[in-house]
Amino acid sequence: MATQHANDQTSSQPSPERTIGQLVADATHDVSTIVRSEIALAKAEIAADAKKAGAGAGMFAAAAFVALLGLIFLFHTIVAVLDIWLPEWAGYLITTGLLFLVAAILALLGRNSMKGMKGKPERTIKNAQETLSALKSDS
C-alpha cells in the first residue's frame, strides 16, 4: 500500500521540462488561435459597419431621387419664368438646350478624366515583382 501511495505522489507531480519542439508547437498554436480570434473580431466589426453603410447608402439614394424630382420642378419653374416673356414652347426649348449643353460639358470632362486612367495597378505590380525577386535572391 505504501508503494501505491508513493506512485500516486509521483504521478501527480509535474512532468519533466518540455522540449523546444513542444514549446514551438504550443506557441504556434497560440499565435494561430490569436490570429483567428482577431480575424473573427474584424469580420464582426466589418459586418456591423457594412450594415450601417448599407443604410446610409439607401438614405443617399433616396436623397438623390428627391433632389432629382426637385431639379425637374426647378426646370419647370425656369420655363414658367421664361413664359412671361416668350411662348411656353420657347421656354422649354431654351431649358432643354441648356440641359443638353450641361450634359455635353460633363461628358467631355468625364472623357478627359478617363483618358488619364492606366487600367492596371502599376505600383502594386512593381512591388510584387520586387518582393518576388527579393524572395528568390534569399533562396
DATA-V546602 format. One record per pair of residues at least 12 apart in sequence whose C-alpha atoms are under 6 Angstrom apart, sorted by sequence separation. I is the first residue (numbers start at 0). J is the second residue. If there is no record, write none. Layout:
{{I;J} {I;J}}
//
This chain:
{{78;90} {78;91}}
//
